[in-house]
Amino acid sequence: MSANSSQSPSYGDLLETVQYLLEDRKRLCQRLRFAERTIQEFSQQAKHANSLAQNAQQSVTLARDRKKIEKTSDARKPSTWIGGSWLAPSEDILAPAEKMWQDGNAQQALVKVEPLLQRPDLTVSEDVNTNLFISAILRASGDFAQASKYAEDALVIAKDADAYMLASKAEFHRGLSYLKQNRFAQAQWCLVLASHLEGHQDQIEANRVFAEERCRNSASNDPGRKLDLEYI
């Protein structure tokens, strides 16, 4: 036997090599099919995600448009000052009491609204406005100290909830209550803090100017010129 023939692979070796190649080809085909399925799944997921994104964008657009419509509708509602310091309408739950006060029945309105503060389901806005509505009635009735208390309670609730506009409204009513108590410096400070309250600018500015003038024209030892830092 020659040297070349002795080094040639045997039939068994060739068969083993062919079988290995076939198995390797089979594994490659399986991997390719798996890759194709993965790509298809990713493609379907991408389409689904794109559809969700489009739906979300449509929902955002619809919500924005609805909000604009509601805001326009609210802007068309006639606003009325009751008792010289309460701008109605405010909250739906206060509407019956607002109507009573507007008709001249302030005490009935107070009796109607006071139990609302015991409700556990009040929103922050309803809680703040109910306190401020009571404050406004008490102030109009001459109970300035209690009016201040309810306004201060409303301010605490608004601040705890980071409700900026509600806090400004509480400052407005707190300022009016201080003004009635001849605490001019304190009233002026509160009205400055309320200066961005929507729909109240004319009232805020008129009362702020009045408080500033009274503070400036009062005697140097007048308690009304003292700014009580504990309420700032």
Stockholm file with secondary structure:
# STOCKHOLM 1.0

chainA/1-232         MSANSSQSPSYGDLLETVQYLLEDRKRLCQRLRFAERTIQEFSQQAKHANSLAQNAQQSVTLARDRKKIEKTSDARKPSTWIGGSWLAPSEDILAPAEKMWQDGNAQQALVKVEPLLQRPDLTVSEDVNTNLFISAILRASGDFAQASKYAEDALVIAKDADAYMLASKAEFHRGLSYLKQNRFAQAQWCLVLASHLEGHQDQIEANRVFAEERCRNSASNDPGRKLDLEYI
#=GR chainA/1-232 SS CCHHHHHSCCHHHHHHHHHHHHHHHHHHHHHHHHHHHHHHHHHHHHHHHHHHHHHHHHHHHHHHHHHHHHHHHHHHSCCEEETTTEEECCCGGGHHHHHHHHTTCHHHHHHHHGGGGGCTTCCHHHHHHHHHHHHHHHHHHTCHHHHHHHHHHHHHHHHHTTCHHHHHHHHHHHHHHHHHTTCHHHHHHHHHHTTTCTTCHHHHHHHHHHHHHHHHHSCTTCGGGCCCGGGC
#=GC SS_cons         CCHHHHHSCCHHHHHHHHHHHHHHHHHHHHHHHHHHHHHHHHHHHHHHHHHHHHHHHHHHHHHHHHHHHHHHHHHHSCCEEETTTEEECCCGGGHHHHHHHHTTCHHHHHHHHGGGGGCTTCCHHHHHHHHHHHHHHHHHHTCHHHHHHHHHHHHHHHHHTTCHHHHHHHHHHHHHHHHHTTCHHHHHHHHHHTTTCTTCHHHHHHHHHHHHHHHHHSCTTCGGGCCCGGGC
//
